[in-house]
Amino acid sequence: MAGATGSTVGCGSSDGDVYAPGMKKSGAAGRFDFTLVSSTPAPPALDNNRFVVQVSNGEGNAVAGDLSVILEMPEHGHRSPTQPDISFDAQSSVFVLDPMDLFMVGLWQITFSFQGSFDGATLTDSTVFEFCID
């Protein structure tokens, strides 16, 4: 969530997505939807965060598969130095990513990529969430 003008580094007052629990984005290929079920802390903040993400198919059903993430600051030209551990909770059909190391203030692009199988075919998709960390 962007702060007031002048209070952030590398972010304008309208940069990034406005965080809300359960925010959803469609994948670029339109095969899957990505829901940021929750972030701890909420909204995402400086240093370590915990994200809970659900991936669903076109019918809205949560799916299992392989989820990966890239954390990068496009305006600075670098990525986070650490990758989060990603686990799948089969009982609640969500992925838990921890720690999401957003170690600097500024605009972070968080790219989720997913690969899953349906009717014998392997399908992939990805989406980007952007958050201004101040």
LOVORO-161673 format. One record per residue (C-alpha): residue number from 1; x, y, z. Coordinates in pm, whole numbers, plus 50000, padded with zeros to 5 digits. Example, Ala and Ser with C-alpha at 12.3 -4.5 7.8 and 13.67 -1.06 7.14 Angstrom:
residues 2
<atom><gupa>1</gupa><x>51230</x><y>49550</y><z>50780</z></atom>
<atom><gupa>2</gupa><x>51367</x><y>49894</y><z>50714</z></atom>
end
This chain:
residues 134
<atom><gupa>1</gupa><x>50000</x><y>50000</y><z>50000</z></atom>
<atom><gupa>2</gupa><x>50148</x><y>50333</y><z>49905</z></atom>
<atom><gupa>3</gupa><x>50211</x><y>50592</y><z>50168</z></atom>
<atom><gupa>4</gupa><x>50171</x><y>50966</y><z>50144</z></atom>
<atom><gupa>5</gupa><x>50377</x><y>51142</y><z>49880</z></atom>
<atom><gupa>6</gupa><x>50729</x><y>51195</y><z>50007</z></atom>
<atom><gupa>7</gupa><x>50713</x><y>50924</y><z>50274</z></atom>
<atom><gupa>8</gupa><x>50832</x><y>50636</y><z>50055</z></atom>
<atom><gupa>9</gupa><x>51148</x><y>50568</y><z>49858</z></atom>
<atom><gupa>10</gupa><x>51096</x><y>50456</y><z>49500</z></atom>
<atom><gupa>11</gupa><x>50716</x><y>50465</y><z>49515</z></atom>
<atom><gupa>12</gupa><x>50465</x><y>50724</y><z>49408</z></atom>
<atom><gupa>13</gupa><x>50138</x><y>50771</y><z>49586</z></atom>
<atom><gupa>14</gupa><x>49959</x><y>50550</y><z>49332</z></atom>
<atom><gupa>15</gupa><x>50224</x><y>50277</y><z>49285</z></atom>
<atom><gupa>16</gupa><x>50142</x><y>49917</y><z>49363</z></atom>
<atom><gupa>17</gupa><x>49833</x><y>49723</y><z>49456</z></atom>
<atom><gupa>18</gupa><x>49618</x><y>49814</y><z>49752</z></atom>
<atom><gupa>19</gupa><x>49642</x><y>49517</y><z>49987</z></atom>
<atom><gupa>20</gupa><x>49325</x><y>49347</y><z>50105</z></atom>
<atom><gupa>21</gupa><x>49300</x><y>48992</y><z>50244</z></atom>
<atom><gupa>22</gupa><x>49166</x><y>48766</y><z>49970</z></atom>
<atom><gupa>23</gupa><x>49277</x><y>48987</y><z>49681</z></atom>
<atom><gupa>24</gupa><x>49270</x><y>48793</y><z>49355</z></atom>
<atom><gupa>25</gupa><x>49443</x><y>48828</y><z>49019</z></atom>
<atom><gupa>26</gupa><x>49398</x><y>48624</y><z>48704</z></atom>
<atom><gupa>27</gupa><x>49703</x><y>48464</y><z>48550</z></atom>
<atom><gupa>28</gupa><x>49849</x><y>48620</y><z>48236</z></atom>
<atom><gupa>29</gupa><x>49745</x><y>48313</y><z>48033</z></atom>
<atom><gupa>30</gupa><x>49398</x><y>48303</y><z>48190</z></atom>
<atom><gupa>31</gupa><x>49440</x><y>47942</y><z>48309</z></atom>
<atom><gupa>32</gupa><x>49454</x><y>48004</y><z>48684</z></atom>
<atom><gupa>33</gupa><x>49355</x><y>48264</y><z>48941</z></atom>
<atom><gupa>34</gupa><x>49593</x><y>48360</y><z>49222</z></atom>
<atom><gupa>35</gupa><x>49448</x><y>48471</y><z>49555</z></atom>
<atom><gupa>36</gupa><x>49659</x><y>48632</y><z>49825</z></atom>
<atom><gupa>37</gupa><x>49457</x><y>48486</y><z>50111</z></atom>
<atom><gupa>38</gupa><x>49660</x><y>48669</y><z>50375</z></atom>
<atom><gupa>39</gupa><x>49983</x><y>48845</y><z>50457</z></atom>
<atom><gupa>40</gupa><x>50145</x><y>48862</y><z>50799</z></atom>
<atom><gupa>41</gupa><x>50195</x><y>49143</y><z>50870</z></atom>
<atom><gupa>42</gupa><x>49905</x><y>49297</y><z>50682</z></atom>
<atom><gupa>43</gupa><x>49959</x><y>49488</y><z>50464</z></atom>
<atom><gupa>44</gupa><x>50301</x><y>49352</y><z>50358</z></atom>
<atom><gupa>45</gupa><x>50579</x><y>49540</y><z>50538</z></atom>
<atom><gupa>46</gupa><x>50954</x><y>49583</y><z>50556</z></atom>
<atom><gupa>47</gupa><x>51156</x><y>49268</y><z>50636</z></atom>
<atom><gupa>48</gupa><x>51008</x><y>48919</y><z>50673</z></atom>
<atom><gupa>49</gupa><x>50648</x><y>48851</y><z>50572</z></atom>
<atom><gupa>50</gupa><x>50438</x><y>48534</y><z>50552</z></atom>
<atom><gupa>51</gupa><x>50207</x><y>48497</y><z>50252</z></atom>
<atom><gupa>52</gupa><x>49926</x><y>48246</y><z>50214</z></atom>
<atom><gupa>53</gupa><x>49832</x><y>48197</y><z>49847</z></atom>
<atom><gupa>54</gupa><x>49562</x><y>47989</y><z>49682</z></atom>
<atom><gupa>55</gupa><x>49565</x><y>47894</y><z>49314</z></atom>
<atom><gupa>56</gupa><x>49234</x><y>47803</y><z>49153</z></atom>
<atom><gupa>57</gupa><x>49122</x><y>47678</y><z>48812</z></atom>
<atom><gupa>58</gupa><x>48861</x><y>47827</y><z>48581</z></atom>
<atom><gupa>59</gupa><x>48579</x><y>47671</y><z>48784</z></atom>
<atom><gupa>60</gupa><x>48707</x><y>47837</y><z>49100</z></atom>
<atom><gupa>61</gupa><x>48835</x><y>47515</y><z>49255</z></atom>
<atom><gupa>62</gupa><x>49163</x><y>47530</y><z>49451</z></atom>
<atom><gupa>63</gupa><x>49438</x><y>47323</y><z>49290</z></atom>
<atom><gupa>64</gupa><x>49769</x><y>47168</y><z>49392</z></atom>
<atom><gupa>65</gupa><x>50082</x><y>47189</y><z>49180</z></atom>
<atom><gupa>66</gupa><x>50418</x><y>47363</y><z>49175</z></atom>
<atom><gupa>67</gupa><x>50425</x><y>47727</y><z>49286</z></atom>
<atom><gupa>68</gupa><x>50734</x><y>47945</y><z>49261</z></atom>
<atom><gupa>69</gupa><x>50792</x><y>48312</y><z>49338</z></atom>
<atom><gupa>70</gupa><x>51029</x><y>48590</y><z>49236</z></atom>
<atom><gupa>71</gupa><x>51067</x><y>48891</y><z>49466</z></atom>
<atom><gupa>72</gupa><x>51222</x><y>49186</y><z>49287</z></atom>
<atom><gupa>73</gupa><x>51255</x><y>49562</y><z>49296</z></atom>
<atom><gupa>74</gupa><x>51232</x><y>49666</y><z>48930</z></atom>
<atom><gupa>75</gupa><x>51334</x><y>50026</y><z>48994</z></atom>
<atom><gupa>76</gupa><x>51651</x><y>49910</y><z>49174</z></atom>
<atom><gupa>77</gupa><x>51728</x><y>49621</y><z>48939</z></atom>
<atom><gupa>78</gupa><x>51768</x><y>49351</y><z>49204</z></atom>
<atom><gupa>79</gupa><x>51590</x><y>49063</y><z>49373</z></atom>
<atom><gupa>80</gupa><x>51554</x><y>48962</y><z>49734</z></atom>
<atom><gupa>81</gupa><x>51869</x><y>48779</y><z>49850</z></atom>
<atom><gupa>82</gupa><x>51662</x><y>48493</y><z>49993</z></atom>
<atom><gupa>83</gupa><x>51389</x><y>48271</y><z>49856</z></atom>
<atom><gupa>84</gupa><x>51101</x><y>48180</y><z>50084</z></atom>
<atom><gupa>85</gupa><x>51020</x><y>47824</y><z>50177</z></atom>
<atom><gupa>86</gupa><x>50703</x><y>47721</y><z>49992</z></atom>
<atom><gupa>87</gupa><x>50482</x><y>47451</y><z>50135</z></atom>
<atom><gupa>88</gupa><x>50139</x><y>47326</y><z>50035</z></atom>
<atom><gupa>89</gupa><x>49874</x><y>47270</y><z>50300</z></atom>
<atom><gupa>90</gupa><x>49653</x><y>47001</y><z>50146</z></atom>
<atom><gupa>91</gupa><x>49384</x><y>47038</y><z>50413</z></atom>
<atom><gupa>92</gupa><x>49315</x><y>47404</y><z>50328</z></atom>
<atom><gupa>93</gupa><x>49449</x><y>47390</y><z>49967</z></atom>
<atom><gupa>94</gupa><x>49683</x><y>47686</y><z>50013</z></atom>
<atom><gupa>95</gupa><x>50052</x><y>47753</y><z>49967</z></atom>
<atom><gupa>96</gupa><x>50243</x><y>47908</y><z>50256</z></atom>
<atom><gupa>97</gupa><x>50547</x><y>48120</y><z>50165</z></atom>
<atom><gupa>98</gupa><x>50773</x><y>48214</y><z>50455</z></atom>
<atom><gupa>99</gupa><x>50980</x><y>48423</y><z>50491</z></atom>
<atom><gupa>100</gupa><x>50907</x><y>48669</y><z>50210</z></atom>
<atom><gupa>101</gupa><x>51209</x><y>48896</y><z>50261</z></atom>
<atom><gupa>102</gupa><x>51111</x><y>49248</y><z>50150</z></atom>
<atom><gupa>103</gupa><x>51429</x><y>49399</y><z>50288</z></atom>
<atom><gupa>104</gupa><x>51415</x><y>49753</y><z>50145</z></atom>
<atom><gupa>105</gupa><x>51157</x><y>50029</y><z>50119</z></atom>
<atom><gupa>106</gupa><x>51023</x><y>50086</y><z>49769</z></atom>
<atom><gupa>107</gupa><x>50812</x><y>49909</y><z>49508</z></atom>
<atom><gupa>108</gupa><x>50831</x><y>49528</y><z>49512</z></atom>
<atom><gupa>109</gupa><x>50705</x><y>49307</y><z>49228</z></atom>
<atom><gupa>110</gupa><x>50605</x><y>48963</y><z>49348</z></atom>
<atom><gupa>111</gupa><x>50569</x><y>48723</y><z>49056</z></atom>
<atom><gupa>112</gupa><x>50391</x><y>48395</y><z>49123</z></atom>
<atom><gupa>113</gupa><x>50433</x><y>48116</y><z>48866</z></atom>
<atom><gupa>114</gupa><x>50229</x><y>47796</y><z>48879</z></atom>
<atom><gupa>115</gupa><x>50239</x><y>47462</y><z>48700</z></atom>
<atom><gupa>116</gupa><x>49960</x><y>47210</y><z>48736</z></atom>
<atom><gupa>117</gupa><x>49817</x><y>46910</y><z>48553</z></atom>
<atom><gupa>118</gupa><x>49461</x><y>46880</y><z>48420</z></atom>
<atom><gupa>119</gupa><x>49325</x><y>46592</y><z>48213</z></atom>
<atom><gupa>120</gupa><x>49679</x><y>46473</y><z>48144</z></atom>
<atom><gupa>121</gupa><x>49801</x><y>46813</y><z>48023</z></atom>
<atom><gupa>122</gupa><x>50053</x><y>47030</y><z>48206</z></atom>
<atom><gupa>123</gupa><x>49941</x><y>47392</y><z>48227</z></atom>
<atom><gupa>124</gupa><x>50137</x><y>47696</y><z>48344</z></atom>
<atom><gupa>125</gupa><x>50041</x><y>48051</y><z>48434</z></atom>
<atom><gupa>126</gupa><x>50174</x><y>48346</y><z>48631</z></atom>
<atom><gupa>127</gupa><x>50069</x><y>48679</y><z>48777</z></atom>
<atom><gupa>128</gupa><x>50229</x><y>48979</y><z>48947</z></atom>
<atom><gupa>129</gupa><x>50133</x><y>49154</y><z>49268</z></atom>
<atom><gupa>130</gupa><x>50302</x><y>49487</y><z>49344</z></atom>
<atom><gupa>131</gupa><x>50334</x><y>49643</y><z>49687</z></atom>
<atom><gupa>132</gupa><x>50492</x><y>49966</y><z>49797</z></atom>
<atom><gupa>133</gupa><x>50685</x><y>49893</y><z>50115</z></atom>
<atom><gupa>134</gupa><x>50750</x><y>50194</y><z>50336</z></atom>
end
